[in-house]
């Protein structure tokens, strides 16, 4: 019963973290992509200010990934995807690009937290079947609101995925630094 209880507590922790995590993520997105990058563009007189598109209305996860961070998406498309596509083909170029992006995300998070674990990398790769599932949902649903169902799926993956990754990294960080390493834990 110990494993079942720990699993239930893990799920309960994810549910408790859903709203605070998404609020922090949205505030961080607004601060970086809307306020900081637009201020920087204004000061440097940078004309192209499309740093994001309407990712909040994305009907599938692949559309979300293309719209939420336009500068990084364009850089990956130009320098990783198209270069890989010339040498390997379209399908392998997709995997190379996605792997590179996942590796860079993992590297940044590992440097920030000083914990080297593959949770973010694996979380991004877990989205590949979810991308196909969300596209399938949009194509299969006969209702006129099928994009809305796909968008609900995107938001559900954001609400569940981010707290799960946070909990896994917090668990590793506490295991490495001790349970009293956080000031709020004393």
Secondary structure, 3 states (H helix, E strand, C coil): CHHHHHHHHHHHHHHHHHHHHHHHHHHHHHHHHHHHHHHHHHHHCCCCCCCCCCHHHCCCHHHHHHHCCHHHHHHHHHHHHHHHHHHHCHHHHHHHHHHHHHHHHHHHHHHHHCCCCCHHHHHHHHHHHHHHHHHHHHHHCCCCCHHHHHHHHHHHHHHHHHHHHHHHHHHHHHHHHCCCCCHHHC
